[in-house]
Amino acid sequence: MKSKPGGRHDGKTADVASEAARKAWITRRKNEKKGGRVEGKKKRVVLLLDKSLLADMETSCKNARDLTLAAGIRRAIQDYNDKHLG
């Protein structure tokens, strides 16, 4: 079956996709009422790193196979918390 430009690529018809979306919405509502997937309030943080620390961090991310610098920083903070707070 050829797909239309800008059309669906998963093989679902519009009706099937609509029904799946409706079921997913119902499930999310039920989980919210149960308190599932509760996350704290997120805050945006800006880090100013000097060149040598940034280079070290990028090397560490590469060695740990972090996909992004942000993921590497997150991992480093979690490792620190585990070591010093946990």
MDTraj code that builds the backbone (N, CA, C; nanometers):
import mdtraj as md
import numpy as np

residues = "MET LYS SER LYS PRO GLY GLY ARG HIS ASP GLY LYS THR ALA ASP VAL ALA SER GLU ALA ALA ARG LYS ALA TRP ILE THR ARG ARG LYS ASN GLU LYS LYS GLY GLY ARG VAL GLU GLY LYS LYS LYS ARG VAL VAL LEU LEU LEU ASP LYS SER LEU LEU ALA ASP MET GLU THR SER CYS LYS ASN ALA ARG ASP LEU THR LEU ALA ALA GLY ILE ARG ARG ALA ILE GLN ASP TYR ASN ASP LYS HIS LEU GLY".split()
xyz = np.array([
    [0.0841, -0.1173, 0.0000],
    [0.0000, 0.0000, 0.0000],
    [0.0890, 0.1241, 0.0000],
    [0.0667, 0.2134, -0.0939],
    [0.1440, 0.3371, -0.1014],
    [0.0910, 0.4359, 0.0006],
    [0.1840, 0.5056, 0.0632],
    [0.1394, 0.6072, 0.1589],
    [0.1304, 0.7421, 0.0878],
    [0.0368, 0.8216, 0.1320],
    [0.0181, 0.9540, 0.0762],
    [0.1214, 1.0482, 0.1366],
    [0.1611, 1.1496, 0.0640],
    [0.2532, 1.2466, 0.1236],
    [0.1919, 1.3065, 0.2497],
    [0.2640, 1.3009, 0.3577],
    [0.2146, 1.3545, 0.4844],
    [0.1177, 1.2615, 0.5526],
    [0.0969, 1.1413, 0.4972],
    [0.0029, 1.0467, 0.5555],
    [0.0691, 0.9593, 0.6620],
    [-0.0087, 0.8635, 0.7119],
    [0.0399, 0.7752, 0.8174],
    [0.1353, 0.6727, 0.7581],
    [0.2351, 0.6342, 0.8352],
    [0.3332, 0.5357, 0.7910],
    [0.3248, 0.4082, 0.8733],
    [0.2328, 0.4008, 0.9691],
    [0.2243, 0.2833, 1.0547],
    [0.1181, 0.1839, 1.0083],
    [0.0523, 0.2118, 0.8987],
    [-0.0458, 0.1195, 0.8439],
    [-0.1842, 0.1286, 0.9058],
    [-0.2036, 0.2133, 1.0047],
    [-0.3338, 0.2266, 1.0692],
    [-0.4245, 0.3165, 0.9865],
    [-0.5506, 0.2793, 0.9828],
    [-0.6482, 0.3678, 0.9196],
    [-0.6791, 0.4805, 1.0173],
    [-0.7450, 0.5826, 0.9697],
    [-0.7780, 0.6965, 1.0550],
    [-0.8677, 0.6532, 1.1706],
    [-0.9621, 0.5629, 1.1449],
    [-1.0520, 0.5167, 1.2510],
    [-0.9770, 0.4361, 1.3572],
    [-0.8872, 0.3492, 1.3135],
    [-0.8097, 0.2675, 1.4077],
    [-0.7190, 0.3578, 1.4915],
    [-0.6546, 0.4531, 1.4267],
    [-0.5668, 0.5453, 1.4989],
    [-0.6459, 0.6296, 1.5984],
    [-0.7628, 0.6726, 1.5599],
    [-0.8465, 0.7529, 1.6479],
    [-0.8886, 0.6722, 1.7707],
    [-0.9268, 0.5474, 1.7500],
    [-0.9671, 0.4616, 1.8617],
    [-0.8486, 0.4350, 1.9548],
    [-0.7305, 0.4130, 1.8981],
    [-0.6106, 0.3910, 1.9800],
    [-0.5784, 0.5150, 2.0630],
    [-0.5911, 0.6323, 2.0037],
    [-0.5654, 0.7575, 2.0752],
    [-0.6651, 0.7761, 2.1888],
    [-0.7921, 0.7408, 2.1627],
    [-0.8950, 0.7528, 2.2664],
    [-0.8651, 0.6596, 2.3831],
    [-0.8265, 0.5349, 2.3544],
    [-0.7932, 0.4393, 2.4601],
    [-0.6712, 0.4855, 2.5395],
    [-0.5717, 0.5402, 2.4705],
    [-0.4524, 0.5897, 2.5382],
    [-0.4871, 0.7058, 2.6309],
    [-0.5760, 0.7936, 2.5858],
    [-0.6184, 0.9067, 2.6681],
    [-0.6884, 0.8570, 2.7937],
    [-0.7779, 0.7578, 2.7790],
    [-0.8491, 0.7015, 2.8944],
    [-0.7494, 0.6399, 2.9929],
    [-0.6526, 0.5667, 2.9413],
    [-0.5518, 0.5044, 3.0273],
    [-0.4707, 0.6097, 3.1015],
    [-0.4316, 0.7161, 3.0318],
    [-0.3557, 0.8237, 3.0986],
    [-0.4372, 0.8873, 3.2098],
    [-0.5656, 0.9095, 3.1845],
    [-0.6528, 0.9680, 3.2876],
    [-0.6607, 0.8773, 3.4099],
    [-0.6787, 0.7459, 3.3884],
    [-0.6851, 0.6513, 3.4997],
    [-0.5550, 0.6530, 3.5789],
    [-0.4422, 0.6537, 3.5090],
    [-0.3126, 0.6530, 3.5764],
    [-0.2893, 0.7819, 3.6544],
    [-0.3352, 0.8945, 3.6010],
    [-0.3207, 1.0212, 3.6723],
    [-0.3999, 1.0183, 3.8020],
    [-0.5196, 0.9601, 3.7986],
    [-0.6025, 0.9521, 3.9194],
    [-0.5395, 0.8614, 4.0236],
    [-0.4671, 0.7582, 3.9782],
    [-0.3980, 0.6677, 4.0706],
    [-0.2701, 0.7306, 4.1248],
    [-0.2249, 0.8365, 4.0619],
    [-0.1019, 0.9018, 4.1041],
    [0.0199, 0.8455, 4.0339],
    [0.0002, 0.7767, 3.9239],
    [0.1115, 0.7192, 3.8501],
    [0.1944, 0.8247, 3.7812],
    [0.3194, 0.7929, 3.7615],
    [0.4159, 0.8783, 3.6939],
    [0.4152, 1.0210, 3.7493],
    [0.4340, 1.0306, 3.8770],
    [0.4381, 1.1611, 3.9415],
    [0.5804, 1.2144, 3.9311],
    [0.5944, 1.3313, 3.8759],
    [0.7243, 1.3957, 3.8648],
    [0.7193, 1.5276, 3.9397],
    [0.8319, 1.5639, 3.9937],
    [0.8396, 1.6921, 4.0617],
    [0.8360, 1.8058, 3.9622],
    [0.8207, 1.9250, 4.0158],
    [0.8219, 2.0418, 3.9293],
    [0.9608, 2.0570, 3.8691],
    [0.9673, 2.0806, 3.7416],
    [1.0957, 2.0939, 3.6745],
    [1.1337, 2.2408, 3.6670],
    [1.2645, 2.2648, 3.6774],
    [1.3172, 2.3999, 3.6674],
    [1.4272, 2.4009, 3.5636],
    [1.4404, 2.5095, 3.4964],
    [1.5464, 2.5269, 3.3986],
    [1.6691, 2.5826, 3.4711],
    [1.7833, 2.5218, 3.4442],
    [1.9071, 2.5621, 3.5095],
    [2.0095, 2.5966, 3.4021],
    [2.0833, 2.7016, 3.4235],
    [2.1886, 2.7405, 3.3310],
    [2.3225, 2.7170, 3.3993],
    [2.4109, 2.6426, 3.3319],
    [2.5444, 2.6167, 3.3837],
    [2.6460, 2.6899, 3.2974],
    [2.7336, 2.7630, 3.3610],
    [2.8430, 2.8269, 3.2900],
    [2.9695, 2.7483, 3.3230],
    [3.0269, 2.6833, 3.2224],
    [3.1444, 2.5996, 3.2420],
    [3.2640, 2.6628, 3.1721],
    [3.3790, 2.6603, 3.2390],
    [3.4976, 2.7089, 3.1694],
    [3.5397, 2.6040, 3.0660],
    [3.6282, 2.6432, 2.9754],
    [3.6625, 2.5575, 2.8616],
    [3.7194, 2.4228, 2.9047],
    [3.8042, 2.4213, 3.0056],
    [3.8660, 2.2945, 3.0454],
    [3.7641, 2.2000, 3.1089],
    [3.6742, 2.2536, 3.1903],
    [3.5710, 2.1696, 3.2518],
    [3.4741, 2.1172, 3.1448],
    [3.4406, 2.2007, 3.0475],
    [3.3536, 2.1579, 2.9386],
    [3.4203, 2.0466, 2.8573],
    [3.5491, 2.0624, 2.8301],
    [3.6219, 1.9591, 2.7554],
    [3.6254, 1.8280, 2.8334],
    [3.6489, 1.8370, 2.9651],
    [3.6482, 1.7170, 3.0495],
    [3.5101, 1.6519, 3.0504],
    [3.4064, 1.7338, 3.0578],
    [3.2703, 1.6817, 3.0601],
    [3.2366, 1.6139, 2.9280],
    [3.2759, 1.6737, 2.8176],
    [3.2506, 1.6141, 2.6863],
    [3.3247, 1.4813, 2.6715],
    [3.4468, 1.4728, 2.7231],
    [3.5230, 1.3475, 2.7210],
    [3.4529, 1.2423, 2.8052],
    [3.4066, 1.2820, 2.9225],
    [3.3353, 1.1900, 3.0107],
    [3.2072, 1.1393, 2.9445],
    [3.1350, 1.2287, 2.8782],
    [3.0111, 1.1899, 2.8096],
    [3.0404, 1.0901, 2.6979],
    [3.1484, 1.1163, 2.6255],
    [3.1864, 1.0274, 2.5158],
    [3.2221, 0.8893, 2.5697],
    [3.2994, 0.8839, 2.6787],
    [3.3403, 0.7567, 2.7386],
    [3.2214, 0.6805, 2.7964],
    [3.1230, 0.7518, 2.8502],
    [3.0049, 0.6884, 2.9102],
    [2.8958, 0.6636, 2.8060],
    [2.9219, 0.7038, 2.6827],
    [2.8270, 0.6876, 2.5716],
    [2.6944, 0.7615, 2.5951],
    [2.7038, 0.8778, 2.6575],
    [2.5861, 0.9631, 2.6719],
    [2.5546, 1.0230, 2.5358],
    [2.4281, 1.0298, 2.5019],
    [2.3891, 1.0795, 2.3701],
    [2.4045, 1.2302, 2.3570],
    [2.3851, 1.3019, 2.4671],
    [2.3955, 1.4474, 2.4633],
    [2.4731, 1.4962, 2.5846],
    [2.5183, 1.6187, 2.5776],
    [2.5870, 1.6790, 2.6912],
    [2.4922, 1.6905, 2.8103],
    [2.3667, 1.7261, 2.7839],
    [2.2677, 1.7366, 2.8919],
    [2.2487, 1.6020, 2.9613],
    [2.2449, 1.4940, 2.8842],
    [2.2310, 1.3602, 2.9434],
    [2.3528, 1.3270, 3.0289],
    [2.4698, 1.3667, 2.9835],
    [2.5924, 1.3428, 3.0604],
    [2.5942, 1.4208, 3.1905],
    [2.5495, 1.5448, 3.1850],
    [2.5437, 1.6267, 3.3062],
    [2.4421, 1.5672, 3.4035],
    [2.3278, 1.5245, 3.3516],
    [2.2262, 1.4603, 3.4358],
    [2.2835, 1.3347, 3.5031],
    [2.3547, 1.2524, 3.4256],
    [2.4152, 1.1313, 3.4803],
    [2.5174, 1.1658, 3.5877],
    [2.5992, 1.2677, 3.5624],
    [2.7007, 1.3079, 3.6596],
    [2.6367, 1.3552, 3.7904],
    [2.5295, 1.4299, 3.7808],
    [2.4600, 1.4771, 3.9006],
    [2.3987, 1.3594, 3.9758],
    [2.3394, 1.2642, 3.9024],
    [2.2820, 1.1464, 3.9677],
    [2.3906, 1.0634, 4.0352],
    [2.5054, 1.0474, 3.9688],
    [2.6170, 0.9738, 4.0292],
    [2.6645, 1.0430, 4.1566],
    [2.6749, 1.1756, 4.1509],
    [2.7146, 1.2518, 4.2694],
    [2.6163, 1.2314, 4.3832],
    [2.4869, 1.2416, 4.3509],
    [2.3843, 1.2233, 4.4546],
    [2.3907, 1.0840, 4.5153],
    [2.4093, 0.9817, 4.4307],
    [2.4189, 0.8447, 4.4809],
    [2.5384, 0.8280, 4.5742],
    [2.6500, 0.8897, 4.5386],
    [2.7734, 0.8746, 4.6162],
    [2.7670, 0.9532, 4.7473],
    [2.7138, 1.0727, 4.7435],
    [2.7219, 1.1620, 4.8594],
    [2.5933, 1.1744, 4.9403],
    [2.4801, 1.1442, 4.8789],
    [2.3533, 1.1611, 4.9502],
    [2.2826, 1.0283, 4.9775],
    [2.3184, 0.9263, 4.9047],
    [2.2467, 0.8001, 4.9151],
    [2.3163, 0.6986, 4.9907],
])
top = md.Topology()
chain = top.add_chain()
for i, resn in enumerate(residues, 1):
    res = top.add_residue(resn, chain, resSeq=i)
    for name in ("N", "CA", "C"):
        top.add_atom(name, md.element.get_by_symbol(name[0]), res)
traj = md.Trajectory(xyz[None], top)
